[in-house]
Amino acid sequence: MNKRTEQLLALAKQKVLILDGAMGTMIQRYKLSEEDFRTVDLASHPKPLKGNNDLLSLSRPEIIKEIHAAYFEAGADIIETNTFSGTSIAQEDYGLQHLAYDINFYSAKIAREVADEFTAKNPARPRFVAGALGPTNRTASISPDVNDPGYRAITFDQLVAAYEEQVRGLLDGGSDILLVETIFDTLNAKAALFAIQEVFEERNIPLNPEEGGVPVMISGTITDASGRTLSGQTTEAFLISVSHVPLFSVGLNCALGAKELRPYLKVLAENAPFLVSAYPNAGLPNEFGQYDQGASEMADQIEVFLKEGYVNILGGCCGTTPDHIRAIAEIAGKYTPRVREFEVSSDE
């Protein structure tokens, strides 16, 4: 079995695993300019690049390294690569689709280096890298044109091809885990899962982590109080749609704060045959789009998940910082992880 997969599976039985917090929130603290996003090769690139945070893995890798280290210092077991918009589809907005592989490879390589440094300091506590696959900025299920409901801005095959390229880069760079996250359209996620299966098959990687494969995490997004994803699925329907793959975990992130996320997390906890993850926002955004919820308040709300035995993996999404992760890690250390009582019957 893959050594790091074996370590991760063992650790997941012992404790609630801690995921990192927001990357964008931390990048904002650096007050970066347009020049910070440009490598030497992109000095005369015709399109503005400021805000393309994934590109910083190439132009300012030391910043990404500092952020990863800050989350490990705060108590994270797993950090996510800086690749939320790392597909050629998302990078097309900047005219940088040709850099998709490099963005994923170097983002994973940076995260791997930091994880290895922290593991070397304390071998009894290994640290892990989750290669992040975001939802892209196009949806396979919904038309962007209200006058043409049948129109789609992307095809399933185009999504698969883009995700395959991203998966290869993330694996080549040293990711321990693949995390398909912030899923607002499950059809996009199914394209990502299909791409993962295709790459695993070509590389002879087992799909099941219990057989030594690279663990796959899935995290959906409930967009409002209706309890549905943007493409209209309930939490239970979302779970059913992705359960054909032997996942390491399934969970929810983004859009809602911990308090608002609780009823939907309960559905997963009661029905999922996998580990359950949650990394909510730091509350709901204010009228300026900022997140005001402090670390202790967020940790108090997340403690409800722990008391009720809902989760195996905890972290933070929009607005969260190392302070939030530190508070969550301290609270989580007092509890045992959710036990999977649901087992798939082997009787025929």
Salt bridges, closest charged atoms under 4 A:
GLU34 OE2 - ARG38 NE 2.94
ASP36 OD1 - ARG60 NH1 2.42
GLU62 OE2 - ARG60 NE 2.38
ASP77 OD2 - LYS15 NZ 2.86
ASP77 OD1 - ARG125 NH2 3.02
GLU92 OE1 - ARG138 NH2 3.63
GLU113 OE1 - LYS65 NZ 3.86
GLU113 OE2 - LYS109 NZ 3.07
ASP116 OD1 - ARG112 NH2 3.12
GLU117 OE2 - LYS65 NZ 3.34
GLU164 OE1 - ARG168 NH2 3.75
ASP172 OD1 - ARG203 NH1 2.70
ASP176 OD1 - ARG4 NE 2.20
ASP176 OD2 - ARG112 NH1 2.84
GLU202 OE2 - ARG168 NE 2.87
GLU270 OE2 - LYS266 NZ 2.71
GLU308 OE2 - ARG262 NH2 2.89
ASP323 OD1 - ARG326 NH1 3.16
